[in-house]
């Protein structure tokens, strides 16, 4: 089971509320100016953000990956592969995505991106690969699933 704190849940729910409001609801309000509907949508968002946070942080890995994928698809639509900037991985949604789903579109990532996902330096990633704590990829970089696995272990109740 994945362990998380109340503070982590609150930060994630607030991040989700902010993201959905700015990327979805604000545009709806501009395009469809019907006030009663706006209040109802924002009320619903407050509830749903709490539910999404609980699902992302909860014990069901499959559900967490599905919720992460749905949120990323809705919040970051586009015709190209999802490739967030390195600092995105330090946001509440980025941290939980790295822990529960890994990189959503890449089998391997650069040492610099692995460091961003783990919240450590590129040199720290090199050290973890050298010590066998992360898997190096045959084409270079780090196996993205090994980053997810390490984050999962570090956040488990009996973390190493």
Secondary structure, DSSP 8 states (H G I E B T S, - for coil): -B---HHHHHHHHHHHHHHHIIIIIHHHHHHS--HHHHHHHHHHHHHHHHHHHHHHHSS-HHHHHHHHHHHHHHHS--SS-----GGGGGSHHHHHHHHHT--SS-SEE-HHHHHHHHTS-HHHHHHHHHTTSS-B-TTSSEEHHHHHHHHHHHTBTT--
